Amino acid sequence: MTFAAQILTLYPEMFPGPLGHSIAGRALAEGRWSLDAIQIRDFATDKHRSVDDTPAGGGAGMVLRADVLASAVDHALERSPNAPVIAMTPRGAPLTQARVRQLADGPGVTILCGRFEGFDERLFDARPIEEISIGDYVLSGGETGALVLLDACVRLLPDVMGASSSGDEESFENGLLEYPHYTRPQIWEGRAIPEVLRSGDHAKIRAWRDSQAAEITRLRRPDLWERHGGTPDLSPSGARRKR
């Protein structure tokens, strides 16, 4: 089964963009996933192909129309009825590695990209749309967020990464940030690779990495540490720790 992504956007030329390169691009070329960028304006009904209008009650900017977007969403649902529809919006639930894994395990995803002041609220009342945010900041549109979400999903698809276990110990996979990495040269600008990593003692290396991950998380992300610091073997993303 191929992971199928549909993007509802006013700027389809932005795709695949960076997803056409590196491991995502190779996987796309190999048919491990598919991408279809759909122009929202194609669902407008007037001669000007209007997709937005002034906000009810007054205010700055323009609001994307519910009728036009609903037609685009219905088209996407007809093509991929089992794929969840996600709207990229700063007021959505924060994107997590756990949600990424759920999406990557499914048939694909339809992503609705906002612009201007956002969406007519009635769209979310009338259609099954999940709102997701990639961070506490505002972008010019949802396309950048869609690229982030898809990149996170595609790398988890079968045979996309070089080794099936290469993502198991990354940041957020076990509830903590990732431990530090080192490689040659052994000494660089007077700084040496930690001796434990050169010891060949795998138990000591594992213990050192666990302690480093815990300490980095405690210092840099106290919110993660508070939630998962007491249970470092519990993986909120669904990846299993191997002992």
Summary of the structure (lengths in Angstrom):
residues: 243
radius of gyration: 21.6
end to end distance: 31.0
largest distance: 71.7
contacts: 700
relative contact order: 0.15
helix: 36%
strand: 18%
